[in-house]
């Protein structure tokens, strides 16, 4: 099938599947690797885009940089002509990183002098205007993301925020340039380069804006952003005659039991959990304090699930509850306890014959996928914006990896139906 055209490095697993979803929607055959691939992993694969999903968003800065550089070297060896570093559309990060340091390291490693930072994904309510990130109608720091347990976002000004993370000069491609079209964006990039700017935050309010930006950056070998910008990239390869027509095949029917595992504390996931519970569906809550006290919560969860056809096991909590647990255990310890427990539960469920998993939250998805030993995923059709059906290539399993803030209130039931091959 030839070498991949687009090589992508994602800083978490749900973000990688979000990116894969948009590439597939835009007509690119896409394969997602969990962690750095082995050379033999590509022998029987054909794809236009390859995504390496790392668990680097909350890793120490040096570790995140090293993992990302290793992924870059692998993708370059495969002959990818454009590289993308993908992070969350809510710019999830800390004051120290990892978006700025990783972007800087990749830019320098590729010996390029300019890139963009385009997190906007209007379909899911993420827009950027005058360099400020909005989630629906709220500024990022007033959207609930300020309460994120691991990466609280307290500044919506991305130019200012990113400048704190990198030694490289940061600029802005304002909306008036985007509205003026592709040529105006290119002219703005040229002007920013002359000013010495190395990374430019990009305004975008609609998918049309993302298509404009996508066309304008087709000559850049390295770009950064959320999954939204991926909507505008495939057409560049198509115009060059490098991309054959492609549409994902629907998943065949797959009977059997299904599990929903949720660790996200986002507003959207809290609503999804409430909707499931209020509907009278089976649910088991994980209490991190009980895990810390030595209770066999994983065993209790597996016992609860033994006779259920479809069920929810969740650690999802409201912000005040999360803060209470973090005050007692510490944020890092609480997160690791939940992730380890969800991984243990997933492995137990898989041993019991369950092959369909809906997972909510980036860190939770990483823990579960790694526990199951899944390494390569084929991307199917979209369930909700940002979330596709995924099928493991290397061992039997179907997955939906949901970023915390994505999905409708009834997403869990909808995802189970799609994983089962039921078309909407």
N, C-alpha and C positions, 0 to 999 in steps of 0.2 A: 504493500500500500504506500510505500515511500516514507520519507521522514516527516515528522511533525512540523507544522508551520509555526505554531504558537506554543511557547513553553511558559508555564505558569507556576509560581511559587506562592502557596497560600499559607497564612499563619495559623489557621486552625481547620478542623475537618468540616464543620458546617459551612464555613466560608468557602472552602474548596468546592463543595457540592453546589452551593449557591452560584458560584462562578461557572461551574460545569453546566448547570441548568441554562444559563443565559447563552452560553456558547452553542449548546445543542439547539436551543430555540432559534438561533440565528444560522443554523445549518452547518455546524462543525461537528464531525464525529469526535467525541471526547472520551478520554480515559483518565480516571483519577487514581493516583497511587497514594497509598497510605505510608507516609515516610519515604525515604530515599529508595528508589527502585534498585533491584539487582539487575545486572546487565541482561540476564536471561529472561527477565520479565517481559521484554518487548518482542521476543522472538515471534510470537504468534499474534501480535496485536497490530491493528491498523487504525490510525487515528490522525486527525488533523491537528488536534490540540491535546497536549499532555499536561496534567496538573499534578504537582507534587504537594500533597497536604502535609504540612508540618504541625506540630503542637508547640509553636514558638511564641504565640501572642503574649503569654505571661511568663515565659522563660527568662532567666537572667540575660541581660543585653548581649554579653559576649557569646553565650550559647546560641541565642537566636541568630546572631550574625553568622556564626560558624556554620550552623545548619543551613541557612539560606545560601551561603556561598557554595557549600557542597552541592546543594540542589542546582544552583546555577551552572556549576561545572558539568554536572550530569546532563542537563538540558542542552548545553552548548555542544557537548560531544555527540548529541543526537542530531545536530544540525538545525535546531530551531532558529528561525530568522528574526523573531521578535520575542522578547521576554517581558512578562508581567509579574509584578509583585502585588498580590491581592491581600487586602486587609478588610476589616469590617466597614460597612457603610455608615456606622456611627463612630468611626475613627477610634475604636477601642484601643486605649493605650494608657501609659503612665507618663509622668513628667520626663522620665529618663528614656522611655522607648516603649515598644520596639520599632515603631513605624519609621521614625527618623533615622536611627542608626542602621537599620537594615537597608533602607532606601539608599542611604549614603554609601554603604559598603558595596551594594550591587552596582550602583552607578559607576563607582570608581573601578571596580573589578572589570566592568565591560569597557572601560576607557571611554565613556560617553561624558558629554559636558552639560546635558540638560535632560530633565524628565518632568512629568506632571504628577500631581496628586489629585485624583478625581474620585472621591468616595460616593458621589451622588448616585442614588437609585430611586428615582421618583415613583416607580410602581409600588414601592414599599414605604413611601412617604419621606424618603431622605432626599432633601434638596440642599443646594449650596448657593447662597446669594451674598455678594460682596465678601466672600470668604468665610461667611458664617454658616454653620451646618444646622439645618432644621430637621426635626423628626415630626412629620405631619405639620401642625401649625405652631409647634413649640421649638424654641431654641434648644440645642442639644443639652445644655446644662440645666434645662427646666423640663426635660422630657421623661424623667425617670432614670436616665442613664447616669445622673449624678449619684444615684444610689447603688450602682453596680458593685457587687461585692469584691471584685478583683480589679476592675479598671474603671473606677468612677470618673466620669467626664464632667469637669466643672468649668470648662471654657469652650464656647461655641466658635470662637475666632480661630479658624484652623491655621491661618498664616502665623499668628502669634504662638499658637500651641506647638506647631511643627518646628518653628524657629528655636524653641527651647530644647528640642531633641537632636538637632543636627548642627554641625559647624558650617554647613553650606547655606548660602543666602537663599531665602525663600521669598517668592513673589506671588502675584495674583493675576490670573486671566479672568477679567471681570465679565459680567453677563452681557454688557453692551458689545464686547468683542464676539461673544458666542452668537448673539442675535444677528450680528452683521455677517455671519457666515464663515465658511472654511478658510477663505483667503485672509479675512481679518484675524482669525485665530493664529494663522501661520505668521502673519505680520507681527502680532503681539509676542509670539515666541521669539522671533528674531530680535525684537526690541529688548525683551527681557535678557536674552543671551548677551547682548551688548552691554547691558547694565551689570552683568556678572551674576545674575540669578541662575541658580542651578536646579531648583525645584519650584514649580509653580502650582499653587492650588487653583482648581478650575471651578468656576460657577456652572451650575446646570439645574434647570427647573423642569425639564421634560425629557422624554426619550429622544425627541428630535434634537435636543441639545447634545445628547450623548452621541447621536449619529454624526452630528457636525464635528464634535471633538474627535471622534474615532477617525474620520476622514483626514482631519488636520494633523494627526499624529502618526500617520502611516509610515513616515520616514524615520520615526524615532525607534531605535532598537530596544529601548527599555522604557516601560511606563509603569506607573503605580496607581492603585485605586481600588474601589469596591467592585462588585460584580457588574454594576450598571454599565460601566465603560465597555465591558465585553460585548454588549449589544452592537456596538459600532465598529468592532474590529474585523469580524469575518468578511464583510463586504470588500474590504481592501484586498484580501487574498482572492476573493471571487473575481474582482475586476481584473486581476493579473492572470486569470485563467488557472489558478492553483487550487481551486476549491470546487469539487464536484457536488452536485445536488445531494442533499441528505435530509432525511426525516426519520426520527427514532421510531422503531416498531413498538406498538403497545405490548405490555407485558402479558404473557399467557396466564390463564387462570391458575392460581395456586391455593389449594385449600389448606387447612391447618390453623393452629393457634397463632395468635399475634400478641406482642407485648409492646407497651408504651413505657419508656423509661425517661423520666424528666428530672433534671437537676437545675435547670435555669430558674433564676428568680426574677426574670423580666416581667413587665406589666402584661405583655401579650401572653406569655406562658401561664402566668397566674390566672388569667381569664380562661385559658384553655383547660387548665386543671379544674377550675370551678365549674365550667360547663360540663365536663365529664362527670364530676362528682354529683352535681345537681341533677344530672340525668339519671342517676341511680345506677351507674355502671360500676363495676368492681374496682376498688382503689385501695392501695396500701401506702401509708406515709412513712418515709424514712426520717427519723429524728437523729441528727448528728450527735446530740448530747448522749443519747442512749448508746450509740456506737462507741463514743469515747468512754462510756462507763463499762464497756466490755460485753454488752448484750450482743447476741448473734442475730443482728438485724437482717443480714443476708439470708440466713436460714429461715427466719420468720417470713420473709418476703417470698421465698421459694415455696414454703408450705402454703401460704395464702394463695399463690398462683396455681397450685397443682391441679385444681379442678376447674379452672376458669378458661373460657375460650379466648376471650380478649380482655385485657385488664391494664390498669395503670399502676406503676410503682414510682413514687415521686418524692423528691426532697424539696420541691418548689415551695417557697415561703414568701410572705410579704416582707417589705424592707425592714420594718421594725423587728420582726422575728429573726431575720438574717443578722441584723446588728446585735441582737441579744446573744445569739450563738457565737458570733465573732468576738464579742467582748469576753466571753468565757473561754473559748478555745483558741482564739486568734484566727484571722481570715484565712491564712494559708493552711493551717491544720484542719479547719472545718471543711475547706474545699477538698483537700486530699482525702479526708475520711469519706466524704460523699462519693467522690470519684472512684475510690477503691471499692467501696461497697457496691456501687452500680456495676462496676466491672465484674465483681464476683457473682452478682445476681444474673447478669447477662450470660456469663459462662455456664451457670447452673441451668438457666432456661434453655440454652442451646443444647446442653447435654440431655435435657428432657424432651428434645425434639422440636423446639420452636425455631422457626427459620425466618420469621418476619418481625422486624424491630422498627419502631418509631422512637427516635431519641431527640429530646429537646435540650438544647444548650451546647455550646461549643466544647467546653471542657468535658462535659458528660459524654458527648459523642466521641471525643478522643479516647476517653477511658474505656468505653464500651467496645469500640472498633478494635482497639489494641488488645483488649482482653479476648476478643473472639478470634484474633489472629488473622483478620482480613487485610489483604495487601493491595488488591486491585479491584476497581469498581467500574462497571459499565453504566452509562447514564441513560435513563429513559425519559418519559414524559413528565411535564410539570404537574405537581399536585396543587401548590399555591405559589405565587411569585416568590422566587428564591429557594424553592424546595422541590427537587425532582425525586422520582422513583429511582433507586439505585440497585443494581444487582451485582453481587460479588462474582468475580471471574474465577477466583482460586479456591473458594469453598462455598457450599450452598447457603445462600442467605440473600434476603431482600431487605433494604434499609431505606428509611427516610431520615436524614440528618437535618434537623431544624434549628436554625439560629434562634436564640431566645425570643427575639422581638418579631419573628415572622409568623405568618399563618392566621387564618380566621379562627373564631372561637370554637368552631366544630372541627378544627384541623385534625385532631387525633383520630376521630372516627373516619373522616374523609381519607386520611393517609392509610389507615388499615384497609379500607376498601380498595384503594389503588394498588397497594402492595399485593392484595389478593387477586388482582387482575380484573377488578370490577371497574368498568369505565363509567365516568360521569356523564 
